[in-house]
Structures are given as C-alpha cells and as structure tokens.
Amino acid sequence: VERLENYKKHVAMKSDSQFKDAKWQFLGPTNISGRVTDVAVETPRGKTYTMYAATASGGVWKTENDGTTWRPVFEHAASTSIGEVTIAPSNPKIVWVGTGEANVFRSSMAGAGIYKSEDAGETWTHMGLTGTHTIPRIQIHPTDPNIVYVAASGHEWTHNKERGVYKTIDGGKSWEKILYINEQTGAIDLVMDPTDPNVLYASTWQRIRKRWNDPRNEKGYSGSGVYKTID
C-alpha cells in the first residue's frame, strides 16, 4: 500500500514538473537486452500473431506483427518488474500482468501486485495482491475470464503471509487465498489441466534470500513440493 501511495506522489510530481513536456531521444546502446520473464501469444491467430513480452525490469511490450516491431504497453506503474503476463483464452482483450520477477536474482526488484487490462493493453487497473511482491504465474479459466488463479512466491528477503495461491471469481474485485503453507513458502508455478479447469497443480518453494547466499534448502525446511486440486 505504501508503494502505491508513493507512486501516486511520483505521478503528481511529474505533472507539476517544469520539465513535464521535455522529450527524450534514444542514443544507445543498441545491442543490450534485458531479461524476458514471460511471453503470451494471442490465439487463435489473426493475419499475424499478437504477442506480449514481460521483462524483469522494463515492463511489458506488445507486437501485432509477429515481432517485427514492438511498443511498450506497461511502462508507468508502481513497479515495472514483471513476473508474468497472461491473455484470457476466451477474450484476447483481457490481459493480466503480475508484477515482481520471481527468479530472485540479487538484481530482482519487488512488484506491487497484479494489474488487469480489458482493452488489449491500452489501459491498466490495479487489482490488488500488493503485498505478494513476486508473481510467477497466472492461470485464467478457459471459458470464464472472471475466474483467475495467481501463484505468489512472496518477498525475496523477508517472511510474509502473502504467499501461496489466490483465486478470484469476480474478475479480481476480491481474492481468496486457497493454498498457503507458511511465511517462508510461496507458490512458484501453477498449471491448469487443459482438459479440466477444475484440476490444477501448484509447486511451492520454501526460500528466503540472505545477505551472504542465494536461497537454498536449509535444516528444517519442509514446505517445498507439488500440490494438486481437483475441485
């Protein structure tokens, strides 16, 4: 919540700045590429593929011509570190973005929850889950776009209760945590059975990064594993 309030202050400061109309010109370099954390492809295909690419620190990019050209569609938010981008199978105009790269590199940045677009990425609405910090996977019901599942892997450095799997049945207006292990264990991946949307598999990862080493299994850790639901 504090991060969202700070972003509102940032937006207000930009609108009041004497430099608000200044234009920037890209000078290079031209051979540097950042990490791409996820790609979503619109189906069925039209004349060309429409795709979205989520990046670790540069927001979300969109192409409507098979990748010949790209344009940024998610570049101004409380966090532009992206863990996941997903298109609703039943409506390609509905796109979800989970902020916070879940790869937990030392250069990873925290997210600020989950966002939804209903106009193919032109505008975005924050839909909550702010405290999750990292969102590695979003699954959308194949015929009802209001039913969405979110895997949240949690804070990189500290314990937090906002880990696990969340579900909404009203398009993100409200969320229910449907899988929770403990304050150190988050959901790192989530898969829906393509033949039965009531069947999902979630993998969990117990991890906390310390100043002196990467996350690793430690004595007493028992949270990592695979879970299945059939309902």
GITA-V213252 format. One record per residue. OMEGA is omega in radians with two decimals (none if undefined). Layout:
((OMEGA) (OMEGA))
This chain:
((3.14) (3.13) (3.12) (3.12) (3.11) (3.11) (3.08) (3.10) (3.11) (3.14) (3.14) (3.12) (3.11) (-3.11) (-3.14) (-3.05) (3.06) (-3.13) (-3.02) (-3.12) (3.14) (-3.13) (3.13) (3.08) (3.13) (-3.09) (3.14) (0.04) (-3.09) (-3.06) (-3.11) (3.12) (3.11) (3.13) (3.00) (-3.03) (-3.14) (3.07) (3.07) (-3.10) (3.14) (3.06) (-0.05) (-3.10) (3.01) (3.09) (3.08) (3.08) (2.93) (-3.09) (3.03) (3.09) (3.10) (-3.10) (-3.04) (-3.10) (-3.06) (3.06) (-3.11) (3.13) (-3.09) (2.99) (3.09) (-3.11) (3.08) (3.10) (3.11) (3.05) (-3.14) (3.02) (3.14) (3.10) (3.09) (-3.07) (-3.14) (-3.14) (-3.14) (3.00) (3.04) (2.93) (-2.97) (3.07) (-3.02) (2.95) (-3.04) (3.09) (3.09) (-3.12) (-3.07) (-3.12) (-3.06) (3.08) (3.13) (-3.11) (3.12) (3.09) (3.03) (-3.09) (-3.14) (3.09) (-3.06) (-3.11) (3.11) (2.88) (3.06) (3.13) (3.12) (3.13) (-3.10) (3.05) (-3.14) (3.07) (-3.00) (-3.09) (-3.11) (3.01) (3.08) (3.13) (3.05) (3.02) (-3.14) (3.09) (-3.05) (3.09) (3.08) (-3.04) (3.02) (-3.10) (-3.05) (-3.04) (-3.10) (3.09) (3.12) (-3.13) (-3.10) (-3.05) (3.04) (3.08) (-3.10) (3.13) (-3.04) (-3.10) (3.14) (-3.07) (3.09) (3.11) (-3.06) (3.08) (-3.10) (3.00) (-3.14) (-3.10) (2.96) (-3.09) (3.13) (-2.97) (-2.99) (3.06) (3.00) (-3.07) (-3.09) (3.10) (3.06) (-3.13) (3.13) (3.11) (2.97) (3.06) (-3.12) (3.06) (3.08) (3.10) (3.09) (-3.10) (3.03) (3.06) (-3.02) (3.04) (3.13) (-3.14) (3.08) (-3.04) (3.13) (-2.99) (3.11) (3.04) (-3.05) (3.06) (-3.07) (-3.09) (3.08) (3.10) (-3.10) (3.12) (-3.10) (-3.08) (3.06) (-3.11) (3.10) (3.06) (3.10) (3.01) (-3.10) (-3.09) (3.07) (-3.10) (2.97) (3.07) (3.04) (-3.06) (-3.00) (3.09) (3.06) (3.08) (3.14) (3.05) (3.13) (-3.12) (3.14) (3.12) (3.12) (-3.03) (-3.08) (3.14) (3.14) (-3.12) (-3.13) (2.98) (3.09) (-3.11) (none))
